[in-house]
Amino acid sequence: MSRRVATITLNPAYDLVGFCPEIERGEVNLVKTTGLHAAGKGINVAKVLKDLGIDVTVGGFLGKDNQDGFP
């Protein structure tokens, strides 16, 4: 029997993530690369479940100006 989970994200968001290869205390540390990712509790849970091999359906609400970054 296959498992399938549905998640609903009522408040989706974008996560701005920066990568800094090392951090020096007392120094100016610069971010080398950045990424903008679809996020929110339900979306984040769905990403983990997918990585675990579980079929996931994601639902939620988006404004028309924000839908481009969400697959």
N, CA and C atoms as an extended XYZ file, in Angstrom:
213
Properties=species:S:1:pos:R:3:atomname:S:1:resname:S:1:resid:I:1 pbc="F F F"
N         0.843       -1.182        0.000 N   MET     1
C         0.000        0.000        0.000 CA  MET     1
C         0.885        1.240        0.000 C   MET     1
N         0.651        2.142       -0.935 N   SER     2
C         1.474        3.353       -0.986 CA  SER     2
C         0.883        4.422       -0.069 C   SER     2
N         1.772        5.220        0.473 N   ARG     3
C         1.353        6.306        1.353 CA  ARG     3
C         1.303        7.598        0.550 C   ARG     3
N         0.307        8.400        0.824 N   ARG     4
C         0.184        9.703        0.170 CA  ARG     4
C        -0.248       10.708        1.235 C   ARG     4
N         0.390       11.871        1.224 N   VAL     5
C         0.116       12.912        2.206 CA  VAL     5
C        -0.239       14.193        1.466 C   VAL     5
N        -1.190       14.943        1.992 N   ALA     6
C        -1.523       16.263        1.461 CA  ALA     6
C        -1.146       17.308        2.504 C   ALA     6
N        -0.470       18.370        2.063 N   THR     7
C        -0.172       19.485        2.960 CA  THR     7
C        -0.856       20.735        2.420 C   THR     7
N        -1.282       21.591        3.327 N   ILE     8
C        -1.889       22.864        2.952 CA  ILE     8
C        -1.095       23.966        3.634 C   ILE     8
N        -0.646       24.921        2.843 N   THR     9
C         0.127       26.043        3.371 CA  THR     9
C        -0.723       27.300        3.231 C   THR     9
N        -1.204       27.809        4.360 N   LEU    10
C        -2.065       28.983        4.333 CA  LEU    10
C        -1.276       30.280        4.203 C   LEU    10
N         0.009       30.240        4.543 N   ASN    11
C         0.836       31.444        4.471 CA  ASN    11
C         2.177       31.109        3.821 C   ASN    11
N         2.180       30.835        2.499 N   PRO    12
C         3.444       30.519        1.838 CA  PRO    12
C         4.374       31.729        1.852 C   PRO    12
N         5.655       31.451        1.765 N   ALA    13
C         6.657       32.514        1.838 CA  ALA    13
C         7.826       32.171        0.931 C   ALA    13
N         8.713       33.117        0.788 N   TYR    14
C         9.995       32.887        0.132 CA  TYR    14
C        11.072       32.881        1.208 C   TYR    14
N        11.985       31.931        1.148 N   ASP    15
C        13.162       31.928        2.017 CA  ASP    15
C        14.343       32.438        1.210 C   ASP    15
N        14.982       33.487        1.698 N   LEU    16
C        16.213       33.988        1.096 CA  LEU    16
C        17.361       33.348        1.864 C   LEU    16
N        18.144       32.527        1.176 N   VAL    17
C        19.209       31.749        1.806 CA  VAL    17
C        20.549       32.228        1.272 C   VAL    17
N        21.486       32.466        2.177 N   GLY    18
C        22.838       32.862        1.778 CA  GLY    18
C        23.850       31.839        2.252 C   GLY    18
N        24.880       31.603        1.448 N   PHE    19
C        25.935       30.652        1.804 CA  PHE    19
C        27.224       31.418        2.070 C   PHE    19
N        27.781       31.181        3.235 N   CYS    20
C        29.054       31.783        3.625 CA  CYS    20
C        29.976       30.622        4.002 C   CYS    20
N        31.040       30.373        3.230 N   PRO    21
C        31.866       29.189        3.450 CA  PRO    21
C        32.522       29.127        4.827 C   PRO    21
N        32.854       30.260        5.391 N   GLU    22
C        33.376       30.264        6.757 CA  GLU    22
C        33.053       31.597        7.409 C   GLU    22
N        32.933       31.579        8.724 N   ILE    23
C        32.608       32.782        9.478 CA  ILE    23
C        33.750       33.080       10.436 C   ILE    23
N        34.267       34.286       10.349 N   GLU    24
C        35.356       34.737       11.219 CA  GLU    24
C        34.791       35.718       12.240 C   GLU    24
N        34.955       35.422       13.518 N   ARG    25
C        34.496       36.334       14.568 CA  ARG    25
C        35.263       37.645       14.493 C   ARG    25
N        34.541       38.749       14.627 N   GLY    26
C        35.160       40.060       14.625 CA  GLY    26
C        35.532       40.583       13.251 C   GLY    26
N        35.192       39.855       12.209 N   GLU    27
C        35.518       40.256       10.834 CA  GLU    27
C        34.237       40.488       10.044 C   GLU    27
N        34.373       41.144        8.912 N   VAL    28
C        33.256       41.270        7.978 CA  VAL    28
C        33.190       39.978        7.172 C   VAL    28
N        32.054       39.304        7.223 N   ASN    29
C        31.863       38.041        6.513 CA  ASN    29
C        30.904       38.275        5.355 C   ASN    29
N        31.296       37.847        4.176 N   LEU    30
C        30.487       38.064        2.984 CA  LEU    30
C        29.820       36.773        2.522 C   LEU    30
N        28.591       36.903        2.089 N   VAL    31
C        27.852       35.782        1.520 CA  VAL    31
C        28.352       35.558        0.101 C   VAL    31
N        28.674       34.302       -0.229 N   LYS    32
C        29.197       33.975       -1.565 CA  LYS    32
C        28.086       33.739       -2.579 C   LYS    32
N        27.049       33.017       -2.186 N   THR    33
C        25.933       32.739       -3.092 CA  THR    33
C        24.618       32.895       -2.342 C   THR    33
N        23.569       33.221       -3.077 N   THR    34
C        22.243       33.343       -2.480 CA  THR    34
C        21.240       32.531       -3.291 C   THR    34
N        20.137       32.222       -2.659 N   GLY    35
C        19.054       31.529       -3.339 CA  GLY    35
C        17.719       31.971       -2.769 C   GLY    35
N        16.700       31.971       -3.589 N   LEU    36
C        15.348       32.311       -3.177 CA  LEU    36
C        14.490       31.074       -3.414 C   LEU    36
N        13.897       30.541       -2.342 N   HIS    37
C        13.190       29.263       -2.420 CA  HIS    37
C        11.767       29.390       -1.885 C   HIS    37
N        10.842       28.696       -2.519 N   ALA    38
C         9.479       28.614       -2.009 CA  ALA    38
C         9.513       27.921       -0.652 C   ALA    38
N         8.756       28.461        0.309 N   ALA    39
C         8.789       27.914        1.664 CA  ALA    39
C         7.454       28.154        2.363 C   ALA    39
N         7.426       27.845        3.614 N   GLY    40
C         6.238       27.873        4.454 CA  GLY    40
C         6.142       26.500        5.093 C   GLY    40
N         5.488       26.395        6.240 N   LYS    41
C         5.498       25.128        6.986 CA  LYS    41
C         5.057       23.932        6.147 C   LYS    41
N         3.930       24.046        5.464 N   GLY    42
C         3.434       22.925        4.665 CA  GLY    42
C         4.347       22.574        3.506 C   GLY    42
N         4.935       23.582        2.879 N   ILE    43
C         5.861       23.344        1.765 CA  ILE    43
C         7.138       22.689        2.268 C   ILE    43
N         7.659       23.165        3.394 N   ASN    44
C         8.874       22.574        3.960 CA  ASN    44
C         8.652       21.116        4.362 C   ASN    44
N         7.501       20.824        4.960 N   VAL    45
C         7.176       19.437        5.324 CA  VAL    45
C         7.080       18.581        4.068 C   VAL    45
N         6.454       19.101        3.018 N   ALA    46
C         6.320       18.351        1.767 CA  ALA    46
C         7.678       18.032        1.155 C   ALA    46
N         8.623       18.970        1.237 N   LYS    47
C         9.971       18.723        0.708 CA  LYS    47
C        10.640       17.559        1.430 C   LYS    47
N        10.510       17.521        2.753 N   VAL    48
C        11.121       16.432        3.530 CA  VAL    48
C        10.438       15.105        3.215 C   VAL    48
N         9.107       15.097        3.160 N   LEU    49
C         8.392       13.858        2.848 CA  LEU    49
C         8.779       13.326        1.473 C   LEU    49
N         8.926       14.214        0.512 N   LYS    50
C         9.355       13.790       -0.829 CA  LYS    50
C        10.739       13.158       -0.774 C   LYS    50
N        11.651       13.773       -0.005 N   ASP    51
C        12.996       13.204        0.153 CA  ASP    51
C        12.951       11.819        0.794 C   ASP    51
N        11.930       11.563        1.613 N   LEU    52
C        11.769       10.257        2.264 CA  LEU    52
C        11.031        9.254        1.380 C   LEU    52
N        10.660        9.672        0.167 N   GLY    53
C        10.013        8.760       -0.773 CA  GLY    53
C         8.509        8.669       -0.636 C   GLY    53
N         7.892        9.619        0.043 N   ILE    54
C         6.444        9.614        0.239 CA  ILE    54
C         5.803       10.547       -0.784 C   ILE    54
N         4.724       10.078       -1.442 N   ASP    55
C         4.000       10.915       -2.398 CA  ASP    55
C         3.297       12.049       -1.656 C   ASP    55
N         3.452       13.268       -2.169 N   VAL    56
C         2.908       14.449       -1.495 CA  VAL    56
C         2.146       15.309       -2.494 C   VAL    56
N         1.014       15.820       -2.057 N   THR    57
C         0.277       16.839       -2.791 CA  THR    57
C         0.276       18.095       -1.938 C   THR    57
N         0.642       19.233       -2.554 N   VAL    58
C         0.747       20.494       -1.821 CA  VAL    58
C        -0.339       21.443       -2.298 C   VAL    58
N        -1.018       22.072       -1.356 N   GLY    59
C        -2.033       23.064       -1.680 CA  GLY    59
C        -1.831       24.311       -0.845 C   GLY    59
N        -2.483       25.383       -1.250 N   GLY    60
C        -2.377       26.627       -0.498 CA  GLY    60
C        -2.925       27.784       -1.296 C   GLY    60
N        -2.618       28.982       -0.843 N   PHE    61
C        -3.134       30.196       -1.457 CA  PHE    61
C        -1.986       31.136       -1.782 C   PHE    61
N        -2.011       31.717       -2.985 N   LEU    62
C        -0.990       32.673       -3.410 CA  LEU    62
C        -1.662       33.892       -4.019 C   LEU    62
N        -1.025       35.045       -3.846 N   GLY    63
C        -1.453       36.234       -4.566 CA  GLY    63
C        -0.926       36.176       -5.993 C   GLY    63
N        -1.597       36.832       -6.921 N   LYS    64
C        -1.194       36.742       -8.328 CA  LYS    64
C         0.201       37.295       -8.579 C   LYS    64
N         0.681       38.223       -7.747 N   ASP    65
C         2.011       38.807       -7.938 CA  ASP    65
C         3.131       37.930       -7.385 C   ASP    65
N         2.788       36.866       -6.666 N   ASN    66
C         3.801       36.044       -6.003 CA  ASN    66
C         3.870       34.612       -6.500 C   ASN    66
N         3.123       34.241       -7.501 N   GLN    67
C         3.015       32.834       -7.870 CA  GLN    67
C         4.170       32.304       -8.712 C   GLN    67
N         4.997       33.155       -9.287 N   ASP    68
C         6.043       32.685      -10.192 CA  ASP    68
C         7.089       31.798       -9.528 C   ASP    68
N         7.431       32.021       -8.277 N   GLY    69
C         8.472       31.241       -7.622 CA  GLY    69
C         8.000       29.928       -7.039 C   GLY    69
N         6.711       29.651       -7.141 N   PHE    70
C         6.163       28.429       -6.570 CA  PHE    70
C         5.820       27.461       -7.694 C   PHE    70
N         6.441       26.272       -7.669 N   PRO    71
C         6.173       25.295       -8.738 CA  PRO    71
C         4.767       24.733       -8.676 C   PRO    71
